[in-house]
Amino acid sequence: MASLIDIRRRLRSVKSTQQITKAMKMVAAAKLRRAQDRVIGARPYAKRIAEALAAVMARSGGVSDPLLESREEKRVIVVIAAGDRGLCGAFNTNIHRAAAHLIGQHPEWAEVRVLPVGKKAVEFWRRRKYPLTEKTYSGIFADLKYAQAKEVAAFLSAEFLADRIDAAYIVVTEFRSILSQVVRTGKLLPLSPEAVAAVAGEAAEGARIDYLTEPDLPAILGWLLPRYLEFTVYRALAESAAAEMGARMTAMDAASKNAGEMIDDLTLTYNRARQARITKELIEIVSGAAALG
């Protein structure tokens, strides 16, 4: 059995760890509230812009746009959104596993580049065989801005329009609740009417209305498509930020409970060892007194 000093040292260590995990849970809860408000606020706008775009596409006829051009996928960029920090359970691991699975499912991709978003994504994929894009995004989730998502979307659009890639995908965690985060894989480029209609939901009803457009449908389509791509990226990153906080809050709550159970077990072990030591000393005193008598 360990000595009383060792048990006391272990108790102090576990209690210190529990204080840290409780503090991290409280910080994650505070950040989750802001991230959750950002996600909830973004969802109605995403639906509205998708409805507007679906209505324009439904009346565009033969009008097309370079961002809608479908190509044979040989050169691809995969956007991987992981967290900026660890201690959030399997959050980062699930993202990396899903991204590796996506790439492994497409042996026809001759050239794959990774655009990592988040410090953990940059650190992980920098050590892998797939080259990173010219610009990476580390540490942006602490203060996520629309301008950052706009920059990512602009880079992807420029690569696609310059014919340096044939498609762009994103791997991200969708926030559902504190206890539920689901990894999703989606295609960002080329944009497709089907994907827009899926986001718009019941926009097909609105598409039947004969709107008057100004200046013309091609100009409106050319303006809406980049805005839609930008907000799709922003919403995905906002979902990832909220999911990371939810995963960290859950993980730290479980760690705090486990630490509490360890403290109870160690306290019981300490009391038993202390009692055994006192009993042994009493027996030695009584035995010594009896020998003297």
N, C-alpha and C positions, 0 to 999 in steps of 0.2 A: 504494500500500500504506500502511496506517495506520502511524503511528510506534510505536516501542517503548513510549513512555509511554502512548499510547492503548491498546495491547494489554494492558499490565500493569494499567491501570485497569479494563479490561473483565474481566480475569481475577479481580481482587479482587472485583468486583461479582458475578460469577457464583458464585464460591466462597461469598460471604456469603449469596446466595440459596439455594444448596444446603444450607448449614447450617440455614437457616430451614425449608426443606421437609423435611429429615430430622428436625428436632425436632418439626414438626407431625405427621409420620407416626408418630413414637413416642408422642406424646400421644394421637393418634386411636386407636392400637392399644390403649393402656391403657384409654381410655374405651369402646372397642368391646367389650372383654372384659366390663365391667360391664353394658353395654347388652344384649349377647348373652345373658348369664345371666338378665337380667330378662325377655327375650323367651321364652327356653326355659322359664323357670319359669311364665310366664303361659299358655302353650299348653295344658298339661294341665287347669288350672283352667277355662279357656274351654270346653274340651270337656265337662268334668263339669257345669258350670252349664247348658250347652246340652242335655245329656242329661236333666238334671232337668226343665228347662223343657219339652222335647219330650214327656217322659212325662206331665207335668201337662196339656199341651195335648191329648194324645191321649185323655185321659179327661174332659176338661172339657165335652164335648158342646156344648151351645148356649151355654155360658158364654163371655162375651167380656170385653174390656177396652178402655178408650179408646185405649190405645197400639197396639191392633191394628186400629183403625178405618181402613179404606182410603178415600181421598177423591180427587176429581179434582184433579190437581196444578196449581195456579195460583200459589201463594205458597210459595217454597222457600228454605231455607237450605242453603248448600253449605259444609261444613267443609273447609278446605284446610290440610293439615299440611305445611309446608316446614321448612327448617333455620333455625337461629339465626345461622349464619355462612356465608360463601362458601368459596371454595377447595376445593370438593368436586365438581369436574367439572360434569356437566350435571344434578346432582341437583335443584336448585331449578328450573331451567328446565323439566325434564320434568314436574314437579308442576304448574307454572303452565300449561303447554301442555295437559296432560290436563284441568285444571279448565276452561280456556277451551273445550276441545272438548266437554266434558260440557254446559256451558251452551248452546253453539251447537247441540247436537243436540236441544234442547228449546225450540223457538220458542213452544210453548204456555205456557211459564212466564211469567206476566205480571209477577211480582214476585220478583226474585232478590236475596237478601242473602248476603254472604260472611262467614263466621266464620273469620278467619285464625289459625292456630296456628304460632308461630315468627316470629322477627324478620323474616326474608326474605319471608314471606307477608304480614305486615302492611305492610311497605314497598312491596311490589309492588302489592297490591290496593288500597291507599289511593290510588294514582294512576289507578285504573281507574274506569269509569263505574258499576260496581255498588256500592251502598252497603254499608258494613260494619255488623256488628251492634253493639249498645251496648257490648259488652265484647270486647276482643281479648286474645290470649295471646301475648305476645312474650317470648322468652328463658326459656321453661319447660323446654327440653330439657336444659339444663345440670344440672338436678336435678329430674327428672320425678317427680311424686308422684301417687298414686292420687286424692288429694283434688282435684287439678286436673282430671283426667278426670271425676270425679264432678260437679264444677261445670259442665263443658261439657255433660254428659248432662242435668243438672238444668235448665239453661237451655233446651236443645232440647225437653225434655219439657214445660216450662212453656209455651213458645211453641206447641207442638202441642196441648196440652190446652186452652189458651185460644183455640184456633181462629185464631191469627195466622199459622200456616203450615199447609200441607197435607202437606209431606214434608220430610225432611232427608237430605242425601247427604254422603258424605265422600270426599275424594280424598287418598290416602296412599301412601307407598312401602312395600312389603312387603320385609322382609329375608329373603333366602334364604341368601346367603353373602357373604363379603367382596367377591367379584367379581360378584355377581348381586343386583341390587335391582330390583324390578318395581313399577311404578305401578299401583295398584288403585283402582277406583271402586266404591263400594257404597252401598246405601240404609240409613240408620240408623232412620228413622221414615217410615211406621208399621212396626212390627215384623211379621214374617210367619212363620207356622209353617214354611214351606218354607226360609227362610233359617236358622232355628234348627236344622231337621233337617239342613241341609247342614253346619253346624258340628259337630253332634252325631255325624254319621257313622253309626255302627251303633246309635244310640239307639232305633231302631224296635223292636229286639228287646227292650230293656228296657221299652218302653212297653206291652208285652203283659202284664207282671206286674201283678197286681191289688194295688196298694199301698193301705194304709190312710192316709188323710190327715187332718190335724188343723191348724187348725180346720175348714176346708172348701176345696174347690178354688178358688172365686173369690178367697178371701183369699190363698191361696198364689200363685195366678197374679198377683194384684195386687202381691205382694211380690217375686216373681221377675223380672218384666218390667223394672222399673227397675234392679235389680241387673245383669241381663243387658246392658242398654243401657250402664250405667256401665263394665262390664268390657270390652265391645266397643270403646268409645272408648279406654279405657286401653290395651288390647292394640294398637290401631291406632297410638296415639302411641308406644308402646314400640317397635313395629316400625319406625316412622319414625326414631326416635332412633338405633337400631342401624344402619339403612340409611344415615343421614347419616354416621356414623362410618366405616362401610365404604367409602362413596364417597370420603370425604376421605382415608382411608388409601391407597386405590388411586390417587387423583389426586396425592397428595404423593409416592408411590413413583415414579410416572411422571415427575413434575417433577424429582425427584432424579436419576433416570437420564438425563433430557435434559440437566440441568445438567452431569452428569459427561461426557457426550459433547461438550458445548460447551467444557468445560475442556480436554479432550484436543485438540480442534481448535485452540483458541486457543493452547495450549502449543506445538503443532506450528508454528503460524503465527509465534509469538514466536521460537522457535528458528531458523526459517528466516530471519526478518528480521534477527535478531542475527547469524547466520552471514553473511548477505549484507553487513551493515554492516562486519563484521570483515574480510571479503574485500576489500571496497572500500577500507578504510583501508590494508590491506597493499599493495594494488596502487598506491595513491597514494604510499606510503613508498618502494616499490621504484622507481617511476617517478621520484620526486624524487631518489633516490640515483643512478640511472642518468644523470639530467640533469646532476648535479653532477660525476659522474665524466667 
